[in-house]
């Protein structure tokens, strides 16, 4: 198994698929974060919004 997590200008992808086209900017963003565990009730509230966006908290 090979995991090539070396970014947008991936040397791994270029070696395995040398004829692949360059990446295309899709105008999409991803934001994520981690916080310390706080003493509150744990809940899972998935919500699907516009353009099939999944928000999970």
N, CA, C and O atoms as CSV, one atom per row, in Angstrom:
chain,resi,resn,atom,element,x,y,z
A,1,UNK,N,N,0.837,-1.156,0.000
A,1,UNK,CA,C,0.000,0.000,0.000
A,1,UNK,C,C,0.896,1.238,0.000
A,1,UNK,O,O,1.903,1.298,0.706
A,2,UNK,N,N,0.511,2.200,-0.792
A,2,UNK,CA,C,1.235,3.469,-0.852
A,2,UNK,C,C,0.250,4.596,-0.601
A,2,UNK,O,O,-0.782,4.690,-1.265
A,3,UNK,N,N,0.567,5.439,0.349
A,3,UNK,CA,C,-0.254,6.617,0.617
A,3,UNK,C,C,0.584,7.833,0.252
A,3,UNK,O,O,1.599,8.115,0.889
A,4,UNK,N,N,0.154,8.545,-0.771
A,4,UNK,CA,C,0.888,9.731,-1.208
A,4,UNK,C,C,0.156,10.989,-0.779
A,4,UNK,O,O,-0.661,11.527,-1.527
A,5,UNK,N,N,0.444,11.447,0.406
A,5,UNK,CA,C,-0.213,12.649,0.940
A,5,UNK,C,C,0.768,13.809,0.907
A,5,UNK,O,O,1.024,14.451,1.925
A,6,UNK,N,N,1.308,14.067,-0.264
A,6,UNK,CA,C,2.351,15.086,-0.364
A,6,UNK,C,C,1.885,16.353,-1.067
A,6,UNK,O,O,2.707,17.104,-1.593
A,7,UNK,N,N,0.596,16.597,-1.084
A,7,UNK,CA,C,0.083,17.891,-1.511
A,7,UNK,C,C,-0.307,18.008,-2.968
A,7,UNK,O,O,-0.335,17.029,-3.713
A,8,UNK,N,N,-0.607,19.236,-3.349
A,8,UNK,CA,C,-1.150,19.527,-4.678
A,8,UNK,C,C,-0.144,19.255,-5.798
A,8,UNK,O,O,-0.545,18.885,-6.902
A,9,UNK,N,N,1.129,19.427,-5.541
A,9,UNK,CA,C,2.167,19.152,-6.537
A,9,UNK,C,C,2.836,17.827,-6.178
A,9,UNK,O,O,4.041,17.779,-5.930
A,10,UNK,N,N,2.051,16.760,-6.153
A,10,UNK,CA,C,2.472,15.463,-5.647
A,10,UNK,C,C,3.527,14.787,-6.518
A,10,UNK,O,O,3.300,14.520,-7.697
A,11,UNK,N,N,4.673,14.519,-5.921
A,11,UNK,CA,C,5.719,13.763,-6.617
A,11,UNK,C,C,5.288,12.314,-6.790
A,11,UNK,O,O,5.648,11.675,-7.779
A,12,UNK,N,N,4.522,11.791,-5.841
A,12,UNK,CA,C,4.042,10.403,-5.918
A,12,UNK,C,C,3.098,10.245,-7.104
A,12,UNK,O,O,3.255,9.316,-7.897
A,13,UNK,N,N,2.124,11.133,-7.238
A,13,UNK,CA,C,1.188,11.060,-8.369
A,13,UNK,C,C,1.934,11.215,-9.685
A,13,UNK,O,O,1.640,10.505,-10.646
A,14,UNK,N,N,2.893,12.130,-9.746
A,14,UNK,CA,C,3.652,12.336,-10.985
A,14,UNK,C,C,4.462,11.109,-11.375
A,14,UNK,O,O,4.658,10.864,-12.565
A,15,UNK,N,N,4.939,10.329,-10.407
A,15,UNK,CA,C,5.686,9.108,-10.721
A,15,UNK,C,C,4.766,7.980,-11.155
A,15,UNK,O,O,5.105,7.228,-12.069
A,16,UNK,N,N,3.604,7.845,-10.516
A,16,UNK,CA,C,2.691,6.744,-10.833
A,16,UNK,C,C,1.863,7.048,-12.083
A,16,UNK,O,O,1.626,6.161,-12.903
A,17,UNK,N,N,1.422,8.301,-12.227
A,17,UNK,CA,C,0.598,8.719,-13.363
A,17,UNK,C,C,1.254,9.915,-14.058
A,17,UNK,O,O,0.774,11.040,-13.915
A,18,UNK,N,N,2.334,9.698,-14.803
A,18,UNK,CA,C,3.066,10.829,-15.395
A,18,UNK,C,C,2.261,11.612,-16.434
A,18,UNK,O,O,2.567,12.778,-16.683
A,19,UNK,N,N,1.258,11.013,-17.037
A,19,UNK,CA,C,0.470,11.696,-18.064
A,19,UNK,C,C,-0.784,12.361,-17.501
A,19,UNK,O,O,-1.604,12.868,-18.266
A,20,UNK,N,N,-0.947,12.368,-16.183
A,20,UNK,CA,C,-2.161,12.950,-15.598
A,20,UNK,C,C,-2.164,14.469,-15.768
A,20,UNK,O,O,-1.111,15.105,-15.723
A,21,UNK,N,N,-3.360,15.051,-15.965
A,21,UNK,CA,C,-3.433,16.508,-16.136
A,21,UNK,C,C,-3.153,17.223,-14.816
A,21,UNK,O,O,-3.263,16.621,-13.748
A,22,UNK,N,N,-2.797,18.487,-14.887
A,22,UNK,CA,C,-2.540,19.239,-13.652
A,22,UNK,C,C,-3.835,19.448,-12.869
A,22,UNK,O,O,-4.923,19.351,-13.435
A,23,UNK,N,N,-3.725,19.735,-11.570
A,23,UNK,CA,C,-4.924,19.977,-10.764
A,23,UNK,C,C,-5.684,21.218,-11.238
A,23,UNK,O,O,-5.097,22.153,-11.782
A,24,UNK,N,N,-6.988,21.204,-11.022
A,24,UNK,CA,C,-7.851,22.323,-11.398
A,24,UNK,C,C,-8.458,22.908,-10.127
A,24,UNK,O,O,-8.996,22.168,-9.303
A,25,UNK,N,N,-8.378,24.216,-9.961
A,25,UNK,CA,C,-8.964,24.882,-8.800
A,25,UNK,C,C,-10.484,24.837,-8.908
A,25,UNK,O,O,-11.049,25.297,-9.900
A,26,UNK,N,N,-11.150,24.284,-7.889
A,26,UNK,CA,C,-12.602,24.115,-7.918
A,26,UNK,C,C,-13.352,25.152,-7.099
A,26,UNK,O,O,-14.577,25.089,-7.004
A,27,UNK,N,N,-12.646,26.099,-6.509
A,27,UNK,CA,C,-13.242,27.163,-5.703
A,27,UNK,C,C,-13.971,26.617,-4.476
A,27,UNK,O,O,-14.930,27.228,-4.005
A,28,UNK,N,N,-13.529,25.486,-3.962
A,28,UNK,CA,C,-14.111,24.909,-2.759
A,28,UNK,C,C,-13.100,24.988,-1.627
A,28,UNK,O,O,-11.894,24.911,-1.859
A,29,UNK,N,N,-13.587,25.141,-0.408
A,29,UNK,CA,C,-12.732,25.251,0.771
A,29,UNK,C,C,-13.138,24.223,1.811
A,29,UNK,O,O,-14.302,23.831,1.890
A,30,UNK,N,N,-12.181,23.792,2.601
A,30,UNK,CA,C,-12.438,22.883,3.711
A,30,UNK,C,C,-11.816,23.495,4.954
A,30,UNK,O,O,-10.648,23.881,4.956
A,31,UNK,N,N,-12.606,23.576,6.001
A,31,UNK,CA,C,-12.122,24.076,7.281
A,31,UNK,C,C,-12.358,22.998,8.318
A,31,UNK,O,O,-13.419,22.374,8.337
A,32,UNK,N,N,-11.391,22.773,9.173
A,32,UNK,CA,C,-11.566,21.786,10.229
A,32,UNK,C,C,-10.769,22.213,11.444
A,32,UNK,O,O,-9.869,23.048,11.357
A,33,UNK,N,N,-11.115,21.627,12.574
A,33,UNK,CA,C,-10.400,21.980,13.794
A,33,UNK,C,C,-10.648,20.949,14.881
A,33,UNK,O,O,-11.547,20.115,14.778
A,34,UNK,N,N,-9.845,21.022,15.908
A,34,UNK,CA,C,-9.955,20.123,17.053
A,34,UNK,C,C,-9.966,20.983,18.304
A,34,UNK,O,O,-9.161,21.905,18.443
A,35,UNK,N,N,-10.887,20.677,19.216
A,35,UNK,CA,C,-10.943,21.406,20.475
A,35,UNK,C,C,-10.806,20.430,21.633
A,35,UNK,O,O,-11.022,19.228,21.476
A,36,UNK,N,N,-10.451,20.952,22.783
A,36,UNK,CA,C,-10.372,20.120,23.979
A,36,UNK,C,C,-11.761,19.622,24.352
A,36,UNK,O,O,-12.765,20.277,24.071
A,37,UNK,N,N,-11.807,18.458,24.986
A,37,UNK,CA,C,-13.065,17.896,25.449
A,37,UNK,C,C,-13.608,18.765,26.581
A,37,UNK,O,O,-12.931,18.973,27.587
A,38,UNK,N,N,-14.821,19.266,26.415
A,38,UNK,CA,C,-15.435,20.072,27.458
A,38,UNK,C,C,-16.565,19.282,28.095
A,38,UNK,O,O,-17.125,18.381,27.470
A,39,UNK,N,N,-16.896,19.605,29.303
A,39,UNK,CA,C,-17.879,18.846,30.067
A,39,UNK,C,C,-19.296,19.241,29.656
A,39,UNK,O,O,-19.984,19.971,30.370
A,40,UNK,N,N,-19.713,18.751,28.503
A,40,UNK,CA,C,-21.061,18.998,28.013
A,40,UNK,C,C,-21.610,17.716,27.421
A,40,UNK,O,O,-20.871,16.773,27.138
A,41,UNK,N,N,-22.916,17.700,27.240
A,41,UNK,CA,C,-23.559,16.540,26.642
A,41,UNK,C,C,-23.057,16.366,25.208
A,41,UNK,O,O,-22.981,17.327,24.442
A,42,UNK,N,N,-22.718,15.133,24.864
A,42,UNK,CA,C,-22.254,14.829,23.519
A,42,UNK,C,C,-23.459,14.574,22.625
A,42,UNK,O,O,-24.364,13.824,22.992
A,43,UNK,N,N,-23.470,15.189,21.468
A,43,UNK,CA,C,-24.559,14.960,20.528
A,43,UNK,C,C,-24.007,14.924,19.113
A,43,UNK,O,O,-22.951,15.485,18.821
A,44,UNK,N,N,-24.730,14.265,18.264
A,44,UNK,CA,C,-24.372,14.187,16.846
A,44,UNK,C,C,-25.542,14.766,16.068
A,44,UNK,O,O,-26.658,14.250,16.138
A,45,UNK,N,N,-25.291,15.827,15.334
A,45,UNK,CA,C,-26.342,16.511,14.590
A,45,UNK,C,C,-25.917,16.723,13.144
A,45,UNK,O,O,-25.535,17.833,12.775
A,46,UNK,N,N,-25.976,15.674,12.312
A,46,UNK,CA,C,-25.599,15.886,10.908
A,46,UNK,C,C,-26.674,16.693,10.178
A,46,UNK,O,O,-27.867,16.495,10.407
A,47,UNK,N,N,-26.250,17.590,9.310
A,47,UNK,CA,C,-27.164,18.419,8.537
A,47,UNK,C,C,-26.652,18.488,7.101
A,47,UNK,O,O,-25.481,18.788,6.868
A,48,UNK,N,N,-27.524,18.212,6.150
A,48,UNK,CA,C,-27.164,18.353,4.742
A,48,UNK,C,C,-27.741,19.675,4.262
A,48,UNK,O,O,-28.941,19.918,4.388
A,49,UNK,N,N,-26.883,20.529,3.710
A,49,UNK,CA,C,-27.299,21.864,3.282
A,49,UNK,C,C,-27.166,21.998,1.771
A,49,UNK,O,O,-27.063,20.999,1.059
A,50,UNK,N,N,-27.169,23.213,1.294
A,50,UNK,CA,C,-27.089,23.479,-0.146
A,50,UNK,C,C,-25.865,22.822,-0.770
A,50,UNK,O,O,-24.822,22.696,-0.128
A,51,UNK,N,N,-25.995,22.419,-1.988
A,51,UNK,CA,C,-24.925,21.783,-2.761
A,51,UNK,C,C,-24.389,20.525,-2.079
A,51,UNK,O,O,-23.201,20.220,-2.185
A,52,UNK,N,N,-25.264,19.792,-1.375
A,52,UNK,CA,C,-24.910,18.521,-0.725
A,52,UNK,C,C,-23.757,18.652,0.258
A,52,UNK,O,O,-22.920,17.753,0.349
A,53,UNK,N,N,-23.700,19.750,0.992
A,53,UNK,CA,C,-22.681,19.957,2.012
A,53,UNK,C,C,-23.125,19.289,3.300
A,53,UNK,O,O,-24.252,19.499,3.750
A,54,UNK,N,N,-22.261,18.491,3.895
A,54,UNK,CA,C,-22.582,17.819,5.150
A,54,UNK,C,C,-21.883,18.534,6.289
A,54,UNK,O,O,-20.659,18.662,6.295
A,55,UNK,N,N,-22.666,19.000,7.257
A,55,UNK,CA,C,-22.131,19.621,8.462
A,55,UNK,C,C,-22.392,18.668,9.612
A,55,UNK,O,O,-23.523,18.219,9.801
A,56,UNK,N,N,-21.366,18.357,10.377
A,56,UNK,CA,C,-21.477,17.365,11.452
A,56,UNK,C,C,-20.840,17.940,12.706
A,56,UNK,O,O,-19.659,18.288,12.700
A,57,UNK,N,N,-21.619,18.044,13.790
A,57,UNK,CA,C,-21.066,18.535,15.044
A,57,UNK,C,C,-21.671,17.809,16.209
A,57,UNK,O,O,-21.325,18.089,17.357
